[in-house]
Amino acid sequence: MGRDVIISVRDLRNQFGTQVVHDHLDLDIYRGEVLGIVGGSGTGKSVLLRTILGINKARAGSIEIFGKARHEMTPAEERAVERRWGVLFQDGALFSSLTVAQNIQVALKEHLHMSQKLMDEIAAIKIGLVGLPPEAGPKFPSELSGGMRKRAGLARALALDPEIVFLDEPTAGLDPIGASAFDELIKNLQATLGLTVFMVTHDLDSLYAICDRIAVLAEKKVLVTGTIGDMMTQEHPWIREYFHGPRGRAAMAAKSAPPKA
């Protein structure tokens, strides 16, 4: 039985002026997986994410989401699709003038009609879900640490109980302990909520810790997809350097180390 493809990208071309970022790019995203997107600088990892989201318009190709081609969707259908995913951008992208709770409620106000009391209750649940203390709710983003802002951004991404979560460099800027804790949070949420996770990352530790599958962007397309084990057998120079270099060896050693007592 084939796996359930919930997003299918075919023959995608992204171009800015004369710069072609992607050409003939194909990618499938399966329901329930954690997919890591990796690639060298300039390979368009975030551009791919933003194109799937509809923020960036592709020059050519097709994107099918939940069985429906994006270019055939009505505005109402696009809004319905957007309710089924959440996004955590690299810096958290929280509204600085709103509290954490108010940030979480933005999506609720945009898509749903409910009382302030119910929105307050939902915000409190999401704050707890991502491991933040209740007192984080009335705080502004500037009053939070970098790691807490990431969690607040994730709480907002989960506001509408999405099926898919898009993460853009979720551990960037975090120290190793904070990054490891955030990986563990994503892993637990994915398992508990049955999420599909699309994660742009350069963090090898994250790839080893939580990704079911990895897609490598190179030469303007998805060059290869597969597990960590598959990546270790690739002969492409960039893939070999990335996964067999010093950081790759360190991540593999950490993954295989016995748990501490």
N, C-alpha and C positions, 0 to 999 in steps of 0.2 A: 504494500500500500504506500502510495506517495505521500510525502509530507505536505501539510497544508501551507501553501504559499499565500501570505497575506499582502505582501508588496512585491511586485515584479517590475524591474527596470529593464528596458530593452533598447539597444542601439542609441543610447543617450549621448548627446553632444552638448557640451557646455563651452561657450566661447565668449571672451570679453575683448572686443576690438579684434586685433589680429591674433590674440593669444588663445589657443585651443587648449582647454583644461582637460576635457574628457572627449573621447571619440569612440563610438561603437561600444559603449560601456553597457554590460549586462550584469544584473545582480538579482537574486531572489532572497527574500527574507521569510523565514519559516515561523509559523506560530509557535510561541513558547520558548524560542531560543534566545540566547544572549550572543549577538553577533558583534564582533569587534572589527572596526574598520581601521586599517593601518596603512601607512605609506610615507614616503619621504616628503620633505618640505616642497610645497608647490604642486603636489599631486591632487589637490582638490578634495580633501576629505570632508571639510566643513561645507564646501560648495555642493558636494553630493547630498549631504544631509539637508541643506537649505533648498535644494532643488526638489527633493522628495516632499518636503514640507510645503512647497509652492511659493516660498519666499523669493527664490531665484527661478527665472523662466528659462527652460532649456531651448537651445536652438533647434534640436531635432531629437527624435526618439519618443518613446512612450513610457508612462509610469502608470501601472495598474494597482489600485489600492482596494483591498477587500473585494476583488473581482470586478471592479469598475475602472475604466480608463479615466484618468484625471481630466484629460482634455474634453471628455464628453459630459463631465459633471455640471449640473446647474449650480448656481451660488448656494442654494439651499442644501444640495447634496454635499458640497464642499464643507459647509458649516457642520453638517452631520458627521462627516469624516473627522474633522478637526476635534470634535468632542470625544473621539475614540482614541486620541493620542495626547501625550503630554511631552513637554520639551524642557530640558535643562541646558541652557546655553553655558558657555565656558565660565563666564564671570558670575553666574547666577541670574543676571539680568533682572534683578528685583527693582521695583519702583522705590527710589530712595525716599520719597515723600510719604510712603505708606508703611504701616507697621507690617510685621510678618503675617499676622492674621489677615490684615486687609489685602496684602499681596495674594494670599491664597484665595480670598473671596472674589478677586477680579474675574476669574473664569466662571465662578458660580453666578455672578451678576450678569455676565455676558450671555450665558447659555441657558440659565434656569431662572425661574421665578419662585423665590422662597423668602421666608421671613428672615429678618436680621438674626433672630434668636437661633434659627436652624443653621444659618451660615456660620454663626459663631461656634456652634457645636461641631460642625463639620471641620472648621479650621482647627479646632482643638484636637480633634481625632487625627488629622493629617500631621499636625505638629508632633504628636506622640508617636505616630507611625514611623517617622524618620529619626526618632531618637533625640528630639529636642525637648528640653524641659518646658512645662506649661508657661513659665514666666517669659519664654521667648516670644510668645504671641504679641504682646503689646510693645515689643521693642522695634526700633527702626533698624534697617540693614547696617547702618554705620556703627551701631552698638554691638554688632556681632563679630566674632572671629571669622576668618576665611572659611574654616570648616563648617561653622554653624550657618554661614550664608549659603554654602552649597546645599546643606540639608534643608534650609528654608526654601531654596529654589526647587529642590526635589519635592518638597511638600506641596508647593504650588503646582508642579507638573502632575501630581497625583490627585489634584482637587476634584476632577470629574471622573475618577475611577477608570482611567484609560486602559485600553488593551495593549497599547504600544507606548514605550517610553524612549525618546531620543535623547541621548546624552552626548554633549560636545566637550571632550576633554574633561571629564568629571573630576579627575584627581589632580589636574594641573594646579600648581601653586600650593599643594598640601605637602606637609612633611610626610616621611614614610609611614609613621604611625597613623596619622590622619587619613592618608591614602588607603592604607590597609583596612581601616575601620569603615571607610566609605565603600570599598569593594565588598566587604562583608555585608553591609547594609543592602547594597544592590542585589547581592546574591540571595539574601533572605527575603527581600521584597518580591523578587522574581519568583521564588519558589512558593511563597505564601499567597501571592495575588495572581499567579499564573501569567505574569507579564511577558511580552515580547520586548526585548531590549536591543536597540540599535545604538552602539557606542563607538564614537570616534575617539581614538586614544593613541598616545605614543607610549603608554606605560606598560612595559612588559610584564610587570607584576600583576596588573589587572588582567592581561590576556591569559596568564597562567591560572589566576585565581578564579575567574568567573566566566570566561568565554567558552561557549560550546563550539563556536566556529569563528574563523577569522577570514576576512576578505582583504587582500593586499592590492592597493592601488599603485600602479606603475605603468609607464608607457601609455598614459591617457586612458587606461581602462582597468577593470578588475582583472588582474593577471592570474590570480589563483584564489580559490577558497578551500577551506578545510580546517582540520583540527590543528592544535599545536604540534602534534606528532607529524601531521602532513607537512607542516611548515619546515620542520627540521630536516626533511629529505629533499627540499627544493634546491635546485642548482642555480637559480637566478642570483646574480651577484648581490643585489640589494637585500634580497630575502636571507641569503646566507649570512651576510654581514650583520643584519639586524638580529636574527635569532641565534647566531652562533658567536656573536661578539661578546665582550666582557659583561655587558649588562644582561644579555640573554643568558649567559652561563650563570650569572648570579641569581637571576629570577628562577631558572630551572633548579638550582641548588636549594633555594628557599622553598620551592614547591615540594621538593622530594625530601626535605628534612623531616625527621620524626617530630611529632607534636611535643611541645614542652609539657612537663609534668605539672 
